[in-house]
Amino acid sequence: MDLLDIESGKWVRILAYQGGRRFEHRLRQLGLLPGQCARVLRHAPFGGPLLIEVHQRQLALGRGVAARIEVEEIDAPCDSR
């Protein structure tokens, strides 16, 4: 399942990316590493970005980017240190 499929308020663990090296490098710079946990805060209306929380920071990801991040839904935040 990809990040775009997750409902607002849910926690996820990042599993993998579907993109090239530059795409992976950019996500790693943002702190979106495989194994890390994130929470989907909201989906903007009318095709707008997805707002997520990672490492107590909020990030806005375009829907195209969010659709290329493979995740699994988890029940609670994990210790991702």
C-alpha positions in Angstrom: 0.0 0.0 0.0 1.3 3.5 -0.7 1.2 6.6 1.5 -1.6 8.1 -0.5 -3.9 5.3 0.6 -3.6 6.0 4.3 -6.3 7.9 6.2 -5.6 11.0 8.2 -4.5 10.4 11.7 -3.0 7.0 11.0 0.6 5.9 11.8 2.7 4.1 9.1 6.2 2.6 8.8 8.0 3.4 5.6 9.0 0.2 3.7 10.4 1.3 0.4 10.4 3.9 -2.4 9.5 3.5 -6.0 11.8 5.8 -7.8 15.4 6.4 -8.9 18.4 7.4 -7.0 17.7 11.1 -7.0 14.2 10.5 -5.7 15.5 8.3 -2.9 18.2 10.8 -2.1 15.6 13.6 -1.7 13.4 11.6 0.5 16.4 10.6 2.7 17.3 14.3 3.0 13.7 14.9 4.4 14.2 12.1 6.9 11.9 9.6 5.2 14.0 6.5 5.6 12.8 2.9 5.3 11.9 1.7 8.8 11.0 5.2 10.0 7.5 6.0 11.3 5.3 8.8 10.1 1.8 10.0 10.8 -0.5 11.2 8.1 -2.0 14.5 9.3 -4.3 15.4 6.5 -5.1 15.2 2.8 -5.5 18.6 1.2 -8.6 18.9 -0.9 -8.8 19.2 -4.7 -5.6 17.2 -5.4 -3.5 19.2 -3.0 -0.5 17.8 -1.0 -0.5 15.3 1.8 0.7 16.6 5.2 2.7 14.2 7.3 4.6 14.3 10.5 8.0 12.7 10.8 10.5 13.3 13.6 8.2 15.9 15.1 8.3 17.9 11.9 5.5 18.5 9.4 6.2 17.9 5.8 3.9 18.5 2.8 4.3 15.9 0.0 2.8 16.1 -3.4 0.4 13.3 -4.3 2.7 12.0 -7.0 5.5 11.6 -4.4 3.2 10.1 -1.8 2.0 7.5 -4.3 5.6 6.3 -4.7 6.3 5.6 -1.0 5.4 2.1 0.1 4.2 1.9 3.7 2.5 -0.4 6.2 -0.1 0.9 8.7 0.8 0.4 12.3 -1.2 0.9 15.5 1.0 3.3 17.4 4.2 5.4 16.8 7.4 3.4 16.8 10.8 4.2 18.2 12.6 5.0 15.0 16.0 6.1 16.3 
